Amino acid sequence: MNNNAWEDAYGDETTGPSTVVFFPDMSEFEKQDQNEEENNSNEGIASDWALKKIGTLQARLEAIQNAKDSKRFSGSNFYSKFSSSVIFNLANEVFGYNGWSSEIISSHLVHEQLNEENNEYSVKYNVVARIILKDGTYNDELGTGEASNMPHKNMCYNKGKKQAITDGLKNSILGLRDLLLENELKNFERVEQGKT
């Protein structure tokens, strides 16, 4: 082993292999942050697979909504009335069970209250949830959850946070249609620019 290889593997005689750097060069961290921002700037639909699947999801949601509306004779087209189990099952059917995943980006306690007379707790949470399709297409949405007048603090926090996470994931799945609309708008603008 030559001297340079030894130093690369074990450090030189003055620093040793496990020397702690107390004052690192901060420009390295700034470069790392810039690279992460560049990698995260590829919002939108990543592939034709995602475009087709999101279109299928949209068509299935519209079919379910139309069936509901025909029974009620109302013209409401508000997708958040779907239960979360319907949305999650539909996502599993359209994208496949291993075709999508989710993660929680942030969780924030908005409001907390204790009613000392009755010993009841109330909380409100906001959660930013992300759905990620297997091709890398993702969507972030906000979800809110509340729990009111619960007898135990831990029950209150658990219920509020679970409700916020479920709402955020549901909104993320439903928000994929916005990516589809943005993609269609970009295509329309390209066609219009080609005509002029």
DANORRA-V654828 format. One record per helix or strand of 3 or more residues. SS is the DSSP state (H for helix, E for strand). FROM is the first residue (numbers start at 1). TO is the last residue. Records with the same first field share a line. If there is no record, write none. Layout:
SS: FROM-TO + FROM-TO
This chain:
H: 3-10 + 26-40 + 48-72 + 79-81 + 84-95 + 153-174 + 176-195
E: 100-115 + 120-133 + 138-150
